[in-house]
Amino acid sequence: MGSPRIQNFKRQTVLHKGQRTRLPATYVAPEDVSIWDIIRPNLGKDFSRFTVPVFMNEPLSFLQRLSENVQYNYLLEKAAKCEDELQRMEYVAAFALATVSANHKRMSKPFNPLLLETFELERNGVRFLAEQVSHHPPISAVYAESDEFTVEGTVEPTLSFWMTKLIANPHAHLKLTFKKTGETYSWCAPKCAIYNVIMGKMYMNFTSHMKIESSGTYDAVFSFDNKGYYNHKGGDVHVEGHVFEGKNKIKALYGNWTLFLASCDQDDFKHHRKEYVQMFNESVLEKDQGPVIPGSKILWTANQIPKLFEDQFHFTNFTLSLNEIYPGMSDKLAPTDSRRRKDMKALEDGKNDEAEEFKHKYEEEQRERRANKTGNVPMWFAKDDDGHWSYKGDYWAREFSNCLDLFESGDNNNSTRSNSSSSSTSSAD
C-alpha cells in the first residue's frame, strides 16, 4: 500500500437563495478596552450571569448559533439511505463533527437569548426550532425535523475562568432518530478553551472527547487531544476518532475539524499514523490541504468561507444569512424570533451605542417580567417528569397570538398578546 498524500480539498460555495454575502458594516472592537478588564471584577462569579458590553458580542443570538448545525444536514440524509449500519454510523459521526466546524476562530460571544425567545429556520428540507426555556440557568431547547429524521436536545452552557483561559462547556445533549428504523444516536458537544484572554492573540482548542452512542451495533468517539500534532498559535484543528463495535476499533476517523473528515481501515491508519501526523503538521499551514491515507473515504468537506471571513466575526456564508428577514418573512415570524432583536441589528450596522441601549432595554424588561412572574412559560417545549425538554408541536401552524412581544417598542413591551400566557407561572426559570 502506498503512503499518505497531500490532497487539496475543494470547498463548495453554498448560498441560500438571495442571501447576503457580507454584513452591512465591518466591525472593529474598541482598542482602549481590555477583555481582561471586564473579566477581572467578575472572577469567582457565575460567568453565565454577568453582563458584557456589546462589543464583546457577535450579531447573533445563541439560538441562532445552534441552528448552524443544520447546514450539513445532507450527511444525515445520506446516513438515512445507507443500508449498511457501519456506513450509517460513519455519516452520523461526520455530521456530529461538522456541527462544531462553525466554531473556527469564533471568539465573540453570542447574545444571551431572552426567556421565551425563539429562532426558526426552514432550509434544505429541514425545519429547525429553538426556544429559550430557562434564563437562570440558561437552557435552550432545540428540535429539527426532515422526512428522514428528527434531532432534539437541550443546551445549558457554562463559562468559567481558569488561569489565563476561559473554559466553555456547552452541556449540549443531542438525540438523533431515524424515522424509518427508529434507530437513535446520542452525543454531547465537546468542551473548549479560549487561551490568551489576558494578553496576546486569543485562540481556541477543543478539550474533551465527543462520543456518539447508537441504539445499534456501533458507537464512535472523537478525540481532539494533541497526540503529536503541532500546536500552532491558531489552535489545534486536528481530530482523530474511531468507530467501535463493543470495545473493538473497526474504523479510524481522521481529519481537520475545520476542513474535512475521512475514514479508513483501523490497521491502515495505525500503520501510517506517524507519517500522517508529520504531513498533517506541514499541510495545516497551507490553505485547504490535508493528508489522506490510501483507501480512505472522504465523508465530509467544509463549505467555502466568505472572502471577508476575518473581518466579519468569522461567520460562514450560512451564518451570514441567519439574521436576515427576507421579503414576506416578517408577517410569518413569531414576535419572539431572534431576527427581531434591534440590538443585534444595530451591532450589524456598526452602531455600538445604539446596540448597547437596546440590549440594556431588553434586559430591564426581562427583569421586570421576572419580578412580576409573567411571561415565563415556554410556548413550544415542555419539561417531562425526568427533567427533559420536549417539543410540544404546533409551532409551524403559526398561531402566535399568545406569544410575547419581546422586541417591540412602546408600552406593550412587557405584555403578551393574550392574558392567558402572561398570567401563568413556571418553575422553568
N, C-alpha and C positions, 0 to 999 in steps of 0.2 A: 504493500500500500504506500502511496506517495505521502509527501509531507504537507502540513497545512500551508495554505496560500493566502496572500492578502487579497481581499475582494473589495471592490468599490461598490457600495450599496446605493442603488438608485432610489431615491425617495420620490414618492408620488406627491404631486401638488393637489391636495383635496380641498375644495372650496364649496361652501354652501351657496346655493344659487342666489346671486345678488348681494352677497355679503361684502363687507368692507375688508380691506387688507392692511389697514393701519388705523391707529387711534386718532382722534381729532387733534391731539396735541402731543408733543414729545415731552415726557415728564422728567424733570430734573429735581432731585431732592435738595433741600436747603443745605448749603455747605457748612453753615455755622452751628448745626445741631447734630449732636452725637447720639447714636442709639444707646450707647453706654450710659449717657447722662439720664436717659429715660428709664432704663432698666434698673440702675443702681438704687434709687429710692424704694423700689418695689421688691428687692431681694427678700426672700422668705415668704412672700405672698403667693397666693394662687394666681399664676400668670394668666389664667383664662379670664380673670375678673378685672384686671386693671386696664384702664382706657389708654390707648396710644394715640398720639397725634396722627392726623390723616396722612401726613407724608410717608408714614410707615406702611400704609395700606397700598394694595393694588386695587384697581377699579372693578372688583368682582366681589360678590358675597361668597361665603364659604359654601353655600348651597350650589352656587354656580360652579365652583371648583369641583364639587362632587360629580357634576354632570359631565365633566371631561372624560369620565370613564366610557361614555357612550361612543366616542369617536372611533374605537376599534371593535365595535360590536360584530363586524363581519367575521371575526375569529370565532365567535360563538355560533354564528350561522354555519360556518364550516364544521365546527365540532358537532353540531346537531345532525349534520348529514353524514357523519362518519359511521360506518358500520362497525369498524374496529374500535374497541373500547380504549386501547392504548393510544391510538391516534386522537381520539376524543380528548383524553387527558392532556396530550401534548398541546392541542389548540386552546383548551381551557387554561392551561398553565401560561401559554403565550398571552392570552387576554389578561390574566391577572398581573403579569409583568408589565404589559403595555399600559395598564391603568396608572402605573407610577411614573411613566416616562415624561408626563407633562410637568413633573416637579423639577425638571432640569433647570438649574440656575434661578429658580423662583425663590427669591429671598424676601420679597414683600409679603405682608400679611393680608389675607382677605378680610373684608368687612365681617364683623360678627353679625350673624342674622338676628333680627328681632324675633321674639317669641311669636309664633304663627306665621312668620314669613315663609313664602313658598317659592319654588322655581320649577318651571315645567320646560320640557323640550320634546318636540316631535321631530325625529330625524332618522333617515335611513331605515325606516320600518320599525323604529323603536319609540316607545313613549316612556319618558322619564319624569318622575315627580319627586321632589324633596320638600320636606316641611320641618321647620324648627319646632320641635315638640317640647323642649325644655330650655330654659335660659340659665338656671343655676341648678345642677351643672349643665353646660351647653350640650344638647343632644339633637342631632339631625337624623331624621328617618328618611329612607330612600326606597323607591320602588321603580323598577323598569320592566317593560314587557314588550315582547315581539310575538310573532306567530309561533316561534320555536322555543322561547324560554321566558323565565321571569328571574329577576335579580332583586333581592330585598335585603335590607340591613339597617344598621344604625352606626353612627359615628359620634364619638364622645371625646373630642380632642383635649389633650392637656399639654401645657407648655411649662417647662421648668428651666432653671439656670444652674449650670454646674461649672465651676472654674471660669473658663473663658468661652463657654459654648452654651447654646440653647438646645435643649432636648425636646423634640416634638414627638408625642405619641398619639397617633390618630384614634386609637381604640376603635378601629373600623372593622366591623364584623359583617361579612357579606355572604349571602347564600344564593347560589345559582341552581335553578331547577329546569331541567329539560321537560317540556310538556308531554312529548310523545312517550317517553320512557319512565318519567318520574325520577330519574337519576338526579342526585344532588351533589353539589360541590360547595365547600365552605372554606373561607380563608380570611385572614386578617392582614390589613396593610402593614408594612414594616415601619418601625420607628426610624427617625432620622435625627442627625445632629447638625447644627449650624455653627461653624467654627469662626474664630477671629471676630467675635462680637465686640470686644474692647478695642482692638487695634488690628489693622491690616485688612486685606480684602476678604470678605466673607465667602465661604463656600460650604456645601453640604454633602454629607455622606449618609447612606442608609446604614443602620447599626444593628439590625436584627434579621433573623431568618423570616421567610414567608412560606408557610406550609399550606398546601391545597389538599384538603381531605375530601374523598369522594365516598358515596354510598356503594360504589362498585369495587373493582379489584385493585385499582391503582391510586396512589397518592403521589404528590410531588412536593419537593422542598427547594426553595431558592436560598442561596447564601450570598450576602454582599460583603463578607469578610475579605480582608486584603489578600492573604494567601499567596504572596509573591508578586502581586501586581504593584506597579509604580504609583504611589500616591502623589500625583502632581497637584499643584495648588488649586486646580479647578475641581478637585474632589474625585473620588473613585467612581468609575462608571461601569466597571466590570460586574458580571453576575455569573454565578455558576449554580447548577442545580441538578437534581436527579428525579426521575420517575421511579417510584418504588412499587414492588409487588411484595407486600409484607415488609420484611427487612432487607430484601434483595434489591439492589440497584439494577434496573432494567435498561434505562436510557440515561444518557447525560444531556443536560440542558446547559447551554453556554452562550455568552454574547456580551453586548454592551447595552445596558438598560435604557440608554437614550437613543439607540440606533437599531439593534437587531437582536433576535434570539434564534438559535439553531439547536437541533437535536442530532445526536449520533449514538452509535453503539457505545455502551459504557467502557468496554475494553479498548476501543479505538481512542476514546478521549484520554483514558489513563495512560495509554502508550505514548500519545503525542503531547501530553499536558505541558511538560517543561518547554518544549519548542513553541507551543501555542502561547504560553504566558509571555515569552520573550517577544514574539511577534505582536502580541496584543499591546504591550508597552510601547513598541515602536509605532504601531499603526494608530493608536489612540490620539496621537498628536497631529494626525492628518485628518482632513475633513471626510466624513462618511466612509471610513475604511475600517476593516476588521478582518482578522484571520478566520478562515473556515477550514475545518478538518475534512479530508476526503470522505465521501459517503454520507455527508451531513444533509439534513433537510432544513431549509430556511423556513421557520414558522412565522416570523413577523419582522417587518421592516417599518420603522417610524416614518410618518408623513413628513413632507418638506416643511421646514420652518420659514417664517417670513424673512424678507431681506432686512427688515428693521427689528429683528428679534432682540438685539442687545439694547435697543432704545425704547422698547415697549413692554417693559416688565417681564421680558422673556416669554411672552404669550405665543402660543402656536396659532396657526390660522383658525383652527377650530375655536380656540379660546377667544380670539378677536371678535367672533360673531355672537358671543353669548349675551352681551348686553345691548344688542340692537333690538329695536322694535320696528318690524317691517310694516309696510302699508297694510292696513286692515287687521293688524295683530292686536292693537291696543284695546279694541272693543271686546276682544275674546279673552284677554288675560285676566286672571284673578287680581283683585285690588291689592293682594298680598304679595304679588310676584316681585322678585328682586329687581327686575328691569325698571321698575317704577321708582327706585331709590334715587333721590335727587342729589344725595351726597356723592354717590358713585359717578353720576353723570357729570357733576361739577369737577371731580377729580380727573375724569377722562378729558375734560376740556382745559385742564391745566389751571383751574380756579381753586386753589387750595383753601383760601379763606372762606369762600362760599361753601366748599365741601365740608369744612370744619363746622360751620354754622348749622347746616342741615343734619350732620351726624349728631351734634350735640342736641338738637331739637328732637330727633327720633329717640335718643336715649332718655331724655327727660320725659317724653310722653310714655315711654315704656315703664319708667319708674312710677309714674302716676297710675297707670293701669294696674301695676303690681300692688301698689298701696291700696287701690280700690277693689282689688281682687276681681277685676273684669278682664275680659278678652284673654283668658288663659287656658282655654280648652282647645286642643288641636282639632282641626276640622277633618283631616283626611287620614289620620293614623290613630290607632287606639292601643293602649297597653294591656296585654293579657295578664293572666294570673302569674305567669312566670317572669313578668317584667319585660317581655319583648314587645316592641312596637310593630304593629302590622297595618298594612294598607287596608282601609275600610271599603274602598271602591268609590265609584260615582264621580270622581273629580272631572272626568272628561265629558260628563253631561253639562258641565259649565254652568251650574246653578250656584252663583256666588253671592246671592242676596244676604246670606248670613255672615259673610266674611268681613273682617276688619278693614277699614280704610287706613291702612298703616302709613301710607306715604302721601296722603293728600294734605294740602294746606287748608287752613280755615278752622272753624270752630268744631268741626266734626272729627278732628284728629283722633280723639280717644274713644269714639263711639263706633259701634258696629252698625251694619245695615239692618240688623234685626235685634230687638231686645232679648230674644231667646238666647242668642250667643253670648251677649255681654253679661247676662245675669248669672251664668254658670261659673262654677269654681272647679278647680282641679288640683291634684297633688303633683302634676307633671312638672311644675316649675319650683 
